[in-house]
């Protein structure tokens, strides 16, 4: 499992609501866990991390140069990658 970075604009995700504690945690400690994505036809599709991406997107609207602009991702396209049991349940 290789962790990479990319811009949030390169990730297809469904914006959703998130808690204030998630936003505050991201501001205080940064992105602790990579977003799980699947690469299809050159596009990263979010598998796990929609809330984190939504919070990061809102943070970047107010502070475009924040360190969160470099999104940590892990591409999970093969059978050796752990299943949904490895999801982050923030």
LINQUI-V770967 format. One record per pair of residues at least 12 apart in sequence whose ideal C-beta (glycine too) atoms are under 8 Angstrom apart, sorted by the first residue. I is the first residue (numbers start at 1). J is the second residue. If there is no record, write none. Layout:
i=I j=J
i=I j=J
//
This chain:
i=1 j=74
i=1 j=76
i=1 j=81
i=2 j=74
i=2 j=75
i=3 j=34
i=3 j=72
i=3 j=73
i=3 j=74
i=4 j=72
i=4 j=73
i=4 j=74
i=4 j=75
i=5 j=70
i=5 j=71
i=5 j=72
i=5 j=73
i=6 j=44
i=6 j=70
i=6 j=71
i=6 j=73
i=7 j=69
i=7 j=70
i=7 j=71
i=8 j=53
i=8 j=56
i=8 j=57
i=8 j=60
i=8 j=69
i=8 j=71
i=10 j=43
i=10 j=44
i=11 j=35
i=11 j=37
i=11 j=44
i=11 j=45
i=11 j=46
i=11 j=53
i=11 j=71
i=11 j=73
i=12 j=43
i=12 j=44
i=12 j=45
i=12 j=46
i=13 j=45
i=13 j=46
i=13 j=49
i=13 j=50
i=13 j=53
i=13 j=54
i=14 j=46
i=14 j=50
i=15 j=50
i=15 j=53
i=15 j=54
i=15 j=57
i=16 j=50
i=16 j=51
i=16 j=54
i=17 j=51
i=17 j=54
i=18 j=51
i=18 j=52
i=18 j=54
i=18 j=55
i=19 j=51
i=22 j=51
i=22 j=52
i=22 j=55
i=22 j=90
i=23 j=55
i=23 j=58
i=23 j=59
i=25 j=90
i=26 j=52
i=26 j=55
i=26 j=56
i=26 j=59
i=26 j=68
i=27 j=59
i=30 j=67
i=30 j=68
i=31 j=52
i=31 j=56
i=31 j=68
i=31 j=71
i=31 j=72
i=33 j=49
i=33 j=52
i=33 j=72
i=33 j=88
i=34 j=49
i=34 j=72
i=34 j=73
i=34 j=74
i=35 j=48
i=35 j=49
i=35 j=52
i=35 j=53
i=35 j=71
i=35 j=72
i=35 j=73
i=35 j=74
i=36 j=48
i=36 j=49
i=36 j=73
i=36 j=74
i=36 j=76
i=36 j=86
i=36 j=87
i=37 j=49
i=37 j=73
i=37 j=74
i=37 j=75
i=37 j=76
i=38 j=75
i=38 j=76
i=38 j=77
i=39 j=75
i=39 j=77
i=44 j=73
i=44 j=75
i=47 j=76
i=48 j=84
i=48 j=87
i=48 j=88
i=49 j=88
i=51 j=90
i=52 j=88
i=52 j=90
i=53 j=71
i=56 j=68
i=56 j=71
//
